[in-house]
Amino acid sequence: MNYNSTYWRPTSIQERTSNSAAFDKSLQSILEEGQLLSLLLKLMKAKKAMEIGVFMGYSLLSTALALPKDGKVIAIDPDREAFEKGLPYIKKANVESKIDFIHSKALLVLDEMLGEEKGEEGTFDFAFVDADKMSYGEYHERLIRLIKVGGLIAYDNTLWYGTVAEPDNAGLPEFVSKVREFLVKFNELLASDSRVEVSQLCIGDGLTLCRRTC
Ligand SMILES: C[S@@+](CC[C@H](N)C(=O)[O-])C[C@H]1O[C@@H](n2cnc3c(N)ncnc32)[C@H](O)[C@@H]1O
């Protein structure tokens, strides 16, 4: 990671919103992340996907476009209003039928999916996680059971503005520090998890790909 570049320095949180060159760079990186995930979905021939954290549906749209006609993406977010703001674009792209939006916090839905009634264990090809960072550990324990062997889980923001490479929280805002500490531990946990093969990419705000191996 080019940690010394302007983009990755923690100050880029301010720079991203106040400096248009940094914003353009940030936007370009987000687009690259979407393109990469779209490519992977096609290579995997994924049919059943999940997205935790939808917001206005940018990554959801990209996933839906990459799935085949009979593919499905279960999209979970407690913010329906944001999803509905992006819905016209999903409709325009003609992929609404591939999306099942669930208006809820994700943990409740994942636990239900793992219950006997739903029985969705080992049925998903792909999951993209881009929601409340402090719950990533709890999502991981559930997703590892919901994804099929050979399937992929992608965790977004695992570099957290590059701050996971800092030796400590010095000079960081409280919210950034809390999540940084959590993500440092989460990244370590993934690296030592024998159930997955892991690759952490310096794209967007850091994207960790986990392929379920057993
Ligand atoms: C960074 S945004 C997602 C952006 C989206 N993936 C994209 O690329 O356009 C994070 C989203 O996570 C959602 N979120 C927060 N807590 C959540 C939870 N417990 N379960 C599911 N989604 C949650 C927020 O409502 C917000 O819309």
The ligand as an ORCA input file, in Angstrom:
! r2SCAN-3c Opt
* xyz 0 1
  C     -21.399      2.642      3.380
  S     -23.120      2.410      3.273
  C     -23.288      1.142      2.056
  C     -22.901      1.602      0.696
  C     -23.242      0.649     -0.424
  N     -22.701     -0.686     -0.215
  C     -22.719      1.202     -1.744
  O     -21.631      0.808     -2.172
  O     -23.385      2.057     -2.308
  C     -23.479      1.571      4.765
  C     -24.909      1.117      4.904
  O     -24.953      0.157      5.979
  C     -26.217      0.231      6.551
  N     -26.229     -0.431      7.859
  C     -25.868      0.083      9.061
  N     -26.081     -0.823     10.028
  C     -26.587     -1.926      9.429
  C     -27.009     -3.201      9.882
  N     -26.980     -3.518     11.183
  N     -27.455     -4.100      8.981
  C     -27.496     -3.787      7.659
  N     -27.108     -2.596      7.164
  C     -26.663     -1.680      8.035
  C     -26.497      1.739      6.603
  O     -27.887      1.980      6.744
  C     -25.909      2.216      5.290
  O     -26.904      2.323      4.301
*
